[in-house]
Amino acid sequence: MSYKKWICGVWILIMGCMLSGCCNHTYYEATCTSPMVCSKCGKTSGEIKEHDFAEANYQQPETCTGCGLTQGEVLQPDFEKYGIVCDAKEDVEYPFVNKCVDNGETTVGKIMFSDYDVFLSDDGYEERDGYEWRTVTCTLTFDDENANEYGVANYAYSISDYYDVKSANESWSNDIFTVNFNGKDYTQAMYTCEVLQDEWVEDALIIKLKFCINVPAGYDGVVVWLCDSETREFYEEYMNVEEELEVLQSEGTMLFRMK
């Protein structure tokens, strides 16, 4: 055999090995979008994996942890499930009918939410990792003849959770509660209410309340509410879920969603 023929034969043998897949394959693991793939030659092997779906939550439907594919619907918020209308707007005056202290009369006051703000921290509120502050001021004004003559009965105020009334209610402890956001429980949400003003100014009773809530950054589920003295009969120092739903569904309750 001539030298040239020998060289040609070796070359054909090498090319044949290359074309026939003589590769020490190193495969990347299969995913839900691709089978195993050789990092050297690109050859594929096997099948793609099944999607691994995380459970649906109030912000996302079932979502694959590998590729982000979604299926189904988000969970239905409790306020929508129970038909609770939450439509109070900022800087709009709404009538707030309340009982008087004497004579069984009623007084038609006004209620307004203002100065809604969202921030990480300021001089009075410390920054907390993963959380943000949401504050709003609520002003109650009673200045009609009945309020002046017969006084204004007590009222009640608190907060609730647009998405999950039950879990937030049952987790409540010393102004600390739990909210679920994107499938994760945040157990250190905080709530305080500061009374800025509660006095008669000439012929008007003016009450200003500043609600301060610390929730996971981006969470829009906190609802501030105030109810009249009649609805307040449902209210206790700690309400169970059924009592809270009665308050939230009452016409005597004004609700402002911090979104």
N, C-alpha and C positions, 0 to 999 in steps of 0.2 A: 504494500500500500504506500502510495506516495505521501510525502509530508503534507502537501496541500490538502489531499483527501482526508488525512488524519485530523488536521486542524478543522476542516469543515465538519467532520463528524462530531468532534468535541463540541463545536459551536451549536450544532443542531441539538445535541444532547442537553446542553445548558438551557437553550431556548425552550426545549420541550419540557424541562423540569420547571422552568419559570411559568410557562403557560399552563402546565398541569397542576399548578398550585403548590409548588415546593416552598412553603412559607411556614415558619414556626409561629402560628397564629397566636396573637395575644388579644383576647376579646374584651371589649367593654361590656358591662352587664346590660342585659335587655331592660328596656323601660316600657312604659305604656304607650309610647309612640314609635319605638324602634326595637327590632330583635337585637341579639348580640352582634357587634360589629368589630372586625379585626382592626386594631389600631395601626397595623402595618400595611395591609393591602386592601382594606375596606370590605372584605368578604363578610357576608352576613350568615348567621346561623340561628336556628331555632325560631321561636315565635315571640311576638310582643307580649308584655305582661298585661294582666287585667288592670283596669283603673282602680285606684285605692281612694274611695270617696269618704271625705270627712262629713260628719252629719251637718244638716242644714242648721243655720242659726237665724237670728233676726235681721242680719245684714247680708248674708250670703246663702244661696241654695246649696245643696250637696255639691262639694267641690273636690276634684281629684287633687291629692297632695303632690302628685308628680308633674302633671301638665297644666293644671288649672281648669280642666274641662268641668262645666257645671251641668247639673240636671235637676229638674223639679223646680220648686218655688222656695222662697224664704219663708220662715215661720211667720204666722199671722200675729201681729201685735195685739195685746190684750185690749187696748183702747178700741181697736177696730172690731175685735171679736165681740165685745160687750156693747158696741154702739155708743161709746162715750165721745161726745163732740168736744174738741179742744181747739177753739178758734179765736181766743183772745189775742189781739194784736198790740204791739207796742205803741205808746203815745195816742191811744184811743180811749175816750171816756165811755164807760159802760154803766148803766144803772145797777145799783146794788141795794135791793129792798131788804130791810132788816126790821125786826121788832123793836119797839121802844121798851124802856124799862117799866113804865107805868101805863095803866089804862088800856092795855091790849092794842094800842095803836101801832102803826108801822111808819117807818121813815124811808124815804127814797134817797139814798145817797149815791155817790159816784165812786167808781173804782178805776184806776189807771195804772198800767205797768209801764215803766220807763227806765232809761239808762241801762238797758241790757248790754252786758259786756262779757267777752271771753278773753282770757289771758292766762299766761303761765304763772306769773307772780307780780306782786307790786309791794309797796311799803307795808301793807297790812296782811298780805297773804303769801305764805312761803311756797316756793316751787317744790313740787313732789314729782319724782321720776315717773313718767308715763301718764300723769294726770294733768288736768287743767282746771282753772277756776271759771265758773259761770255765775254771774251776779245780775240781779234785777231788783229794782225798787218798785214797791207797790204802794200807791197812795189811796187811802180811803177818805172821803169827805162827806160829812153829814151836816147840812146847813138849812134844812127846811124847818117849817114851823113846828112840826111834831118832834123833831130831834131836839129843838131848843126847849120845848115845853115838857116833854116826857122822857127825855134821855134816850140813849142808844144801848140796846142789849148787846151781850157778848157775841162773839163770832169765833171761828176757828180757822187755822191755817196750817198747812203742812206741804209735803211734796209726795209725788208718786212716780211710778215708772211706766212710761207709755207702752213699753214692750212687754213687761213681765211684772204685773202688779203683785202677784202672789210671792214670788221669790224675793223681791225687794222688801216686801212687808215682813216676811218671816225672818229675813236676815238682819232686820233693824236692831241695833244695840248702841245706846248712848250716842245717837246722831251719826253712827257709822253703819253703812249698809253695803250690799253687794249688787253689782250690775253685771250682766253678761254682754260682752261686746266682741263681735267677730268670733264667737264661740269660746271665749275665754272669760272666766269669772274674775272680776276685780273686786276684792273683798274689803277694800279700804276707801270706798267712796264716802265723802263727808258732807254733812248738811248743818248749817247754822242759820238763824234768822235774828237779825239785829233790829230792835225797835228804835228808829231814828227820831220819831216824834209821836206823841200821843197826848194831845191837849186841845182845849178850846181856844181858838183864836177869834176874838170877838164873838160872832154868832155861828161859828163853824167848828165842828169837831174834826180835827185833822189827825190822821194816823198814817205814819210812814213806816213801812217794813222793808228791810233790805235782806233778800234771800241770797245766801252764799253757798254754792254747791261745788264740790271738788270731785270730778268724774274723769274717767279715762279720756285722753285727748281725742276729740272728734265725736264723742258720745252725745247724741241729740235726744235722749229718751227721758230726761227729767222734766216733770210737769209740776209747776207750782200751783197750788189751789187755795182758795179762800171760800168759806161757806157761811151762810147766814145763821142766825141763832136757832131757827127752827131745824135746819139740817144738822146743826151742831149737836142735837140730841142723840145722833148716832155716834158722836165722837167721844172717845175715851182717851185716857193717857196713852194706851196702846191699843189700836184697833185691830180686830182680826180682818181677814180678807173680805168676808161678806159685808161687814160694816163699812169698810173703805169703799167697796164698789157701790154701795148705796149712796155714800157721800158724793162720789165722783159722777154718778148718774143723775144726781138731783139737780133740779132747775135752780136751786139756791146756791149752787157752787160755780165759781168763776175759775177757769183753768187757763194757764199760760204755759205753753211748751217752750222749753229753752233749747231751741234748735237754730 
